[in-house]
Amino acid sequence: MVDLLIQCNTLPLSVIIVGIGKGEFNIMHDLDDDNCEMVDSKGNHTTRDLVQFVEFAKFSNNGVALAKEVLEELPRQVSEYFQLVNLSP
């Protein structure tokens, strides 16, 4: 999955993952690479954060807060993509 996400860094793509249930979400937290520290199997580093991960259970009683958290990083991700490809948003 990391290899695929790093390949997608140059595409106009954002990935939003909502974790449902009480499972372990450590891998999902790792994919939500806010600090751009992911490295793929070929040694390539991520160039931008394109994943937002949110645990549904933390917001299950507040749909507005859930929506805010799910969409929180999207504007920045769009801006980062446009900067990456030297376009003005």
C-alpha positions as CSV (number, residue, x, y, z in Angstrom):
1,M,0.0,0.0,0.0
2,V,2.9,2.4,0.8
3,D,4.4,1.8,-2.6
4,L,1.1,2.7,-4.3
5,L,0.5,5.8,-2.2
6,I,4.0,7.1,-3.0
7,Q,3.4,6.4,-6.7
8,C,0.2,8.5,-6.4
9,N,2.0,11.5,-4.9
10,T,2.2,13.3,-8.3
11,L,-1.5,12.6,-9.1
12,P,-4.5,14.9,-8.2
13,L,-5.6,12.5,-5.5
14,S,-6.5,12.5,-1.9
15,V,-7.4,9.4,0.1
16,I,-9.8,9.6,3.1
17,I,-10.0,6.5,5.3
18,V,-12.6,6.1,8.0
19,G,-11.8,3.3,10.5
20,I,-15.0,1.5,11.6
21,G,-15.1,-0.6,14.7
22,K,-12.7,-1.2,17.6
23,G,-9.8,-2.7,15.6
24,E,-6.2,-1.8,15.7
25,F,-5.6,1.1,13.3
26,N,-1.8,1.4,13.6
27,I,-1.3,0.8,9.9
28,M,-3.9,3.4,9.0
29,H,-2.2,6.0,11.3
30,D,1.1,5.2,9.5
31,L,-0.5,5.8,6.1
32,D,-1.8,9.2,7.3
33,D,1.6,10.5,6.8
34,D,1.3,14.1,8.0
35,N,5.1,14.5,8.3
36,C,5.8,13.0,4.9
37,E,8.1,10.3,6.3
38,M,6.9,7.3,4.3
39,V,9.4,5.4,2.3
40,D,8.5,2.8,-0.3
41,S,10.2,-0.5,-1.0
42,K,12.5,1.2,-3.6
43,G,13.6,3.9,-1.1
44,N,11.4,6.7,-2.6
45,H,10.0,9.2,-0.1
46,T,6.6,10.7,-0.1
47,T,6.5,14.2,-1.4
48,R,3.2,15.3,0.1
49,D,0.5,14.1,2.5
50,L,-2.4,12.7,0.6
51,V,-4.1,10.5,3.2
52,Q,-6.5,11.5,6.0
53,F,-7.4,8.8,8.5
54,V,-10.2,9.2,11.0
55,E,-11.5,6.8,13.6
56,F,-15.3,6.8,13.4
57,A,-15.8,5.8,17.0
58,K,-14.3,9.0,18.2
59,F,-17.1,11.0,16.5
60,S,-20.0,8.5,16.3
61,N,-22.3,10.8,18.2
62,N,-21.4,14.0,16.4
63,G,-21.7,14.0,12.7
64,V,-20.6,17.6,12.3
65,A,-17.4,17.0,14.1
66,L,-16.8,13.8,12.0
67,A,-17.3,15.6,8.8
68,K,-15.0,18.4,9.9
69,E,-12.3,15.9,10.8
70,V,-12.7,13.9,7.6
71,L,-12.4,17.0,5.4
72,E,-9.9,18.9,7.5
73,E,-6.8,18.2,5.5
74,L,-8.4,18.3,2.0
75,P,-7.8,22.0,1.2
76,R,-4.1,21.8,2.2
77,Q,-3.7,18.6,0.1
78,V,-5.2,20.3,-2.9
79,S,-2.9,23.3,-2.5
80,E,0.1,21.0,-2.1
81,Y,-0.7,19.2,-5.3
82,F,-1.0,22.4,-7.2
83,Q,2.3,23.6,-5.8
84,L,3.9,20.3,-6.8
85,V,2.8,20.7,-10.4
86,N,3.5,24.4,-10.5
87,L,-0.1,25.5,-11.0
88,S,-2.2,28.1,-9.3
89,P,-5.2,26.6,-7.5
